[in-house]
Amino acid sequence: MSETSAAPNPAALRARAEIDLAAVRANVRALRALAPGAVLMAVVKADGYGHGAVQCARAAVAAGADWLGTATPQEALALRAEAGLPADTRIMCWLWTPGGPWREAIEADLDVSVSGMWALDEVREAARAAGRPARVQLKADTGLGRSGCQPGADWEELVGQALRAEGEGLLRVTGLWSHFACADEPGHPSIAAQLTRFREMVAYAEQQGVRPDVRHIANSPATLTLPEAHFDLVRTGIALYGISPGPEVGTPADFGLRPAMTLSASLALVKQVPGGHGVSYGHHYVTPGETTLGLVPLGYADGIPRHASSAGPVLVDGKWRTVAGRVAMDQFVVDLGGDRPEPGARAVLFGPGDRGEPTAEDWAQAAGTIAYEIVTRIGTRVPRVYVNGEQDG
């Protein structure tokens, strides 16, 4: 079963990102098996890492995800309103700025993250206005240095004031959490240091009377490689979509994961050119001899990294090709080496890799970045086509 929000005939599309929802469901089951003592949060921020938040959220919940996670409250509110999820699905959001939609989040039964007193103050005021308690998760900065409350006096004040507000019926502390800095680098000394700090900060909060539903610090790499970090809940982001957090962690197949996105386009033109012919802006590629060129109608406006110029791999007509010259805003060229596929032939930029095509990790290596960026940057001009939407039998 397939669907697309952009066109009724996927085969006629200029380009498409095919999302295999069966792979998402299978990945959820594999991840749950790796962390059997914890519940699973499927992180669907950034429009499901480019895969489609609503569709992937539905697939993840159908496969047994207990929570959903987003960065912004707007993402979480949209999920609650549009995804048609079971009423008891817990949704957490953590990237707040002053004046955010706290009251709307409370009324939508979202779990909101609080890292400091300004946020706690705004939550209390919003709870009074809403006439109902907020669900609050206190975030500890255990060493990442981004959001989160610093240990020591700051943490003590935040915990104390949260408990006071809980006593007044304005909120309930539902979670204590943090985030790793280097879990994708197995053996990095910061991992053990952060785990120790997290245990200390959780212990302090619980000694003061906090009774959280969940304690959590494990992201995708920690879920895959650090059982001691699983606690009550694991937050799986990139792994949910079948992509490894990095080569050092292992391949998707090592963990029973399958990449869910396949990005492809229809060749817009195939033509013969002589040797010495410059290709694309700046003529950074010049044909070494008479050859054929294929025009792929995708460019950096669609999220194809310009840093992959003269390096990005593409499967055309059963062979790996390489981007010839610069990636332009809407298109790039591949040297077909004299082969002459018909216009409209499929050019596959990346996919699971088991049909001979490159993977998102291959593009990450070509562009000097990480696979997270490759999939999340695919833009809205590229329609998502969903396949295998029905639950597995």
Order of alpha helices (4+ residues) and beta strands (2+ residues): beta-beta-alpha-beta-alpha-alpha-beta-alpha-beta-alpha-beta-alpha-beta-alpha-beta-alpha-beta-alpha-beta-beta-beta-beta-beta-beta-beta-beta-beta-beta-alpha-alpha-beta
